[in-house]
Amino acid sequence: VLISTGGTLDAEALAAGWADRVDIVAGAWADTGGLSTPDAVLVRPDGYIAWAAPSDDDLTEALRRWFGAPLTRGSR
């Protein structure tokens, strides 16, 4: 699952190639009392967080690592 909060990272567009394996959920964080929150979080199938933005690692790199190659047009 990729949770995107619509921050500066366009996580939904980056993850589009994995839409057949990754559910994309858009939303917003509840009031955090001023604490910083990630722009997006990628949750592995076993429930652990695989990646969170901002991060030095690229989202596409994490998606490839955990979910394989992206779907290309014309393939299914």
NORVEN-V309100 format. One record per run of one state. SS is the DSSP state (H for helix, E for strand, C for the rest). FROM is the first residue (numbers start at 1). LEN is the number of residues. If there is no record, write none. Layout:
BEGIN
ss: (SS:SS)
from: (FROM:FROM)
len: (LEN:LEN)
END
This chain:
BEGIN
ss: (C:E:C:H:C:H:C:E:C:E:C:E:C:H:C)
from: (1:2:5:11:15:16:19:24:27:40:44:49:54:59:68)
len: (1:3:6:4:1:3:5:3:13:4:5:5:5:9:9)
END
